[in-house]
Amino acid sequence: MMAALTTRFLALVLVVLAVVSRVYAQEVADGQGHTVSLTIERLRQTHVLRVGYGTAAPFSFTNANGDISGYSIDLCREMAEEMRQILQLPEIRTEYVFRTPANRLQLLNEGGMDIECNASTNLPERRKAANFAPAHFFMRTRLVSLKRNNIHKLEDLRGKSVSVVLGTVNISQILQLSRERRLGLVTVPVDEVERAFELVNNGSVSAFAMDDILLHEMIARSGHPQDFSVSEEGLGEPAAYGFMTRINDPEFADLVAKALWRVYRSDRMQKIYDRWFMQPFGEPPHSLNLPMSAELRAMMESVE
């Protein structure tokens, strides 16, 4: 009796594992020795691309009209049209999925979204959990603080508090630098970029460590940009932003890269960039006046 129950239990376990592996596997054999991307096959059937977005203007955010907007969103729309042409589909509709820095990898690899079109940094440790598309921006981590606090570099924060966003590389950067330099920093983790910036604005923390482009954008629309200062010192080397796709679906990642290269080569690319970095946008209208970096221009000119 016990042997029979054990056999049935093991059989049930094997069935469960088979179902779970099918859920997480995004490439399967087609019966002819070829692999088939489940993401692409679902796209062929539904004509719906599930796009992850966040609250990181000017990359992806909800505008005053309630629409999902931003530089990354515009690029993903153009990318989707190129994908439609490559796959020869009658249409591709975009379904937006809200994600946070803390849950983005889980949503991506469990199938909640097909691609994250926001501002995720392409790092070696992240490449173990996601595929990255060709870069669409380059940034560096810096500190934002109120000018009256006279914080120009990391050393000026000795023994003070720093807000960080969960799921970002900034946490590990701050903790590592605090240990190496024996700064005794107190980190205050929060879920959202806007919340971390507000902690600086209301004096709850001394500084906020985040990607410099996001800091400049939040300062520009704060209503009192003259009150803030961005550190002269960068924390770490410049890094690339890239759209993330599932780690176990390289065929879909290749399709995304091919479609993006077409956008990067077109005259649409400069127009999209200028709309978000050289012209006023948002509420209240504000401009970042940030020309395309040499790193980004070189990367786009080198795509094949």
C-alpha positions in Angstrom: 0.0 0.0 0.0 2.8 2.4 1.0 4.7 1.6 -2.2 1.6 2.3 -4.3 1.1 5.7 -2.6 4.7 6.6 -3.0 4.5 5.8 -6.8 1.4 7.9 -7.2 3.0 10.8 -5.3 6.1 10.7 -7.5 4.0 10.6 -10.6 2.0 13.6 -9.4 5.3 15.5 -8.7 6.5 14.7 -12.2 3.3 16.1 -13.7 3.5 19.3 -11.7 7.2 19.8 -12.7 6.3 19.2 -16.3 3.6 21.9 -16.1 5.8 24.3 -14.3 8.7 23.8 -16.8 6.3 24.5 -19.7 5.1 27.7 -18.0 8.7 29.0 -17.6 10.1 27.7 -20.8 9.5 30.2 -23.6 11.1 28.1 -26.4 9.8 24.6 -27.3 10.6 22.0 -30.0 8.3 22.1 -33.0 8.5 18.3 -33.6 11.0 18.8 -36.5 14.1 19.5 -34.4 13.6 23.3 -34.4 12.8 25.6 -31.5 9.8 27.8 -31.6 9.5 31.0 -29.5 6.2 30.9 -27.5 6.3 34.7 -27.3 6.4 35.0 -31.1 3.8 32.3 -31.6 1.4 34.0 -29.1 2.1 37.3 -30.9 1.2 35.7 -34.2 -2.1 34.4 -32.7 -3.2 37.4 -30.6 -1.5 40.3 -32.3 -0.9 41.7 -28.8 2.5 42.8 -27.4 2.5 43.2 -23.6 4.8 46.1 -22.8 6.0 46.9 -19.2 6.1 50.5 -18.2 6.9 52.5 -15.0 7.1 55.9 -13.4 10.4 57.0 -14.8 9.9 60.1 -17.0 11.0 60.8 -19.6 11.3 57.1 -20.4 7.9 55.7 -19.4 5.2 57.3 -17.4 1.5 58.2 -17.3 0.9 61.7 -18.6 -1.8 64.2 -17.5 -4.3 62.7 -19.9 -3.8 59.2 -18.4 -1.9 57.9 -21.4 1.3 55.8 -21.2 4.0 58.0 -22.7 7.7 58.6 -22.9 10.9 58.1 -24.9 11.1 54.3 -24.3 7.4 54.0 -25.1 7.8 55.8 -28.4 10.7 53.6 -29.3 8.7 50.5 -28.4 5.8 51.6 -30.6 8.2 52.1 -33.6 9.8 48.7 -32.7 6.4 47.0 -32.7 5.6 48.3 -36.2 8.9 47.0 -37.4 8.1 43.6 -35.8 4.7 43.6 -37.5 6.4 44.0 -40.8 9.0 41.4 -40.1 6.4 38.8 -39.0 4.0 39.9 -41.8 1.1 40.5 -39.4 -2.0 42.6 -40.1 -1.5 44.5 -36.8 0.2 44.5 -33.4 -1.7 46.1 -30.6 0.1 47.2 -27.4 -1.1 46.2 -24.0 0.6 48.1 -21.2 1.6 46.4 -17.9 2.6 48.5 -14.9 5.8 47.2 -13.3 8.1 48.4 -10.5 11.9 48.0 -10.2 11.2 45.3 -7.5 8.9 43.1 -9.6 10.0 43.7 -13.2 12.1 40.5 -13.6 9.4 38.3 -12.0 6.7 39.8 -14.3 9.0 39.3 -17.3 10.1 35.7 -16.7 6.7 34.5 -15.4 5.0 35.8 -18.5 3.2 38.9 -17.2 4.8 41.1 -19.9 6.8 40.4 -23.0 9.2 43.3 -22.9 10.0 46.0 -20.5 10.2 49.4 -22.2 11.6 51.7 -19.5 15.1 52.5 -18.2 16.7 49.3 -16.9 20.5 49.3 -16.6 22.3 46.5 -18.6 24.5 44.9 -16.0 26.3 41.5 -15.8 24.2 40.3 -12.9 20.9 41.3 -14.7 22.0 39.5 -17.9 21.7 36.3 -15.9 18.0 36.8 -15.5 17.0 38.7 -18.7 18.0 39.4 -22.3 18.8 43.1 -23.1 18.1 44.8 -26.4 20.6 47.2 -28.0 21.1 50.3 -25.7 18.7 53.3 -26.1 20.5 55.5 -23.5 23.6 55.9 -21.4 23.7 57.2 -17.8 25.7 57.4 -14.6 24.6 57.1 -11.0 24.8 60.4 -9.0 23.3 61.9 -5.8 20.6 64.5 -5.6 20.2 66.7 -2.5 19.0 70.1 -1.4 21.6 72.7 -2.1 21.5 73.9 1.5 22.9 70.6 2.6 26.2 71.3 0.7 26.5 67.7 -0.6 28.8 67.6 -3.6 30.4 64.2 -3.3 29.8 60.9 -1.5 32.2 61.8 1.4 29.9 64.7 2.3 27.2 62.1 3.3 29.3 60.5 6.0 26.9 59.2 8.7 23.8 60.6 6.9 20.8 59.0 5.2 20.3 58.1 1.5 17.1 57.0 -0.2 17.3 54.2 -2.7 14.8 52.3 -4.9 14.3 48.6 -4.4 15.3 46.5 -7.3 17.9 49.0 -8.6 21.7 48.7 -8.9 22.0 51.9 -6.8 21.4 50.0 -3.6 24.4 47.7 -4.0 26.5 50.7 -5.2 25.8 52.7 -2.1 26.2 49.8 0.3 29.5 48.8 -1.3 30.9 52.4 -1.3 29.7 52.9 2.3 31.7 49.8 3.4 34.8 50.5 1.4 35.0 54.1 2.6 33.6 53.5 6.1 31.0 56.2 5.6 28.3 54.7 7.9 25.5 55.6 5.5 21.9 54.8 6.4 19.9 53.6 3.4 16.2 54.2 3.2 14.7 51.8 0.6 11.4 52.6 -1.1 9.4 51.1 -4.0 9.2 54.1 -6.4 11.6 56.7 -7.8 9.1 59.5 -7.1 8.8 58.5 -3.5 12.6 58.4 -3.1 12.9 61.9 -4.5 10.1 63.3 -2.3 12.1 62.1 0.8 14.9 64.5 -0.3 12.4 67.3 -1.1 10.8 67.1 2.3 14.0 66.7 4.2 13.5 63.2 5.4 16.8 62.0 3.9 20.0 63.9 3.0 20.3 62.5 -0.6 18.9 60.1 -3.2 21.1 57.9 -5.3 19.8 57.3 -8.8 20.5 57.5 -12.5 21.5 61.1 -13.4 19.0 61.5 -16.2 16.1 60.6 -13.9 17.4 63.0 -11.3 17.6 65.9 -13.8 14.1 65.2 -15.0 12.6 65.2 -11.5 14.4 68.4 -10.6 13.2 70.1 -13.9 9.6 69.5 -13.0 9.8 70.0 -9.3 8.6 73.6 -9.5 11.7 74.8 -7.6 14.8 73.4 -9.4 17.0 76.0 -7.9 16.7 74.3 -4.6 18.4 71.0 -5.7 22.0 70.0 -6.5 23.3 66.9 -8.3 26.7 65.5 -7.2 29.8 66.2 -9.2 31.0 62.7 -8.4 29.5 59.8 -10.2 29.1 56.4 -8.5 30.6 53.9 -10.8 31.2 54.0 -14.6 28.6 55.1 -17.3 26.1 52.3 -18.0 23.6 51.5 -20.8 19.8 51.3 -20.6 18.3 48.5 -22.6 14.8 47.0 -23.0 14.5 43.6 -21.2 13.0 40.4 -22.6 12.8 36.9 -21.1 16.0 35.1 -20.6 14.8 31.8 -22.0 13.5 33.2 -25.3 16.5 34.2 -27.4 14.5 34.0 -30.7 12.2 36.8 -29.4 15.2 38.8 -28.2 16.7 38.5 -31.7 13.4 39.8 -33.2 13.4 42.8 -30.8 17.0 43.6 -31.6 16.4 43.4 -35.4 13.3 45.6 -35.1 15.1 48.2 -33.0 18.1 48.3 -35.3 15.7 49.3 -38.1 14.4 52.2 -35.9 17.9 53.3 -34.9 19.0 53.5 -38.6 15.9 55.6 -39.6 15.4 59.3 -39.5 12.7 58.7 -36.9 15.3 58.0 -34.2 16.6 61.6 -33.9 13.1 63.0 -33.9 12.0 60.7 -31.1 15.1 61.6 -29.1 14.7 65.3 -29.6 11.0 65.2 -28.6 11.9 64.0 -25.1 15.4 65.5 -24.4 15.5 68.7 -26.4 11.9 69.9 -26.4 9.4 70.8 -23.6 7.1 68.0 -22.3 5.1 67.1 -19.3 3.2 69.1 -16.7 4.3 71.7 -16.1 6.1 71.8 -19.5 9.9 71.5 -19.0 12.9 70.7 -21.2 16.0 68.7 -20.3 18.1 70.3 -23.1 20.2 67.2 -23.2 21.8 66.4 -26.7 22.3 62.8 -27.7 25.5 61.5 -26.0 28.6 60.5 -28.0 28.2 56.9 -26.5 24.6 56.6 -27.8 25.4 58.0 -31.2 28.4 55.8 -31.7 26.4 52.7 -30.6 23.6 53.4 -33.0 26.0 54.1 -35.9 27.7 50.7 -35.2 24.6 48.5 -35.3 24.5 45.9 -38.1 
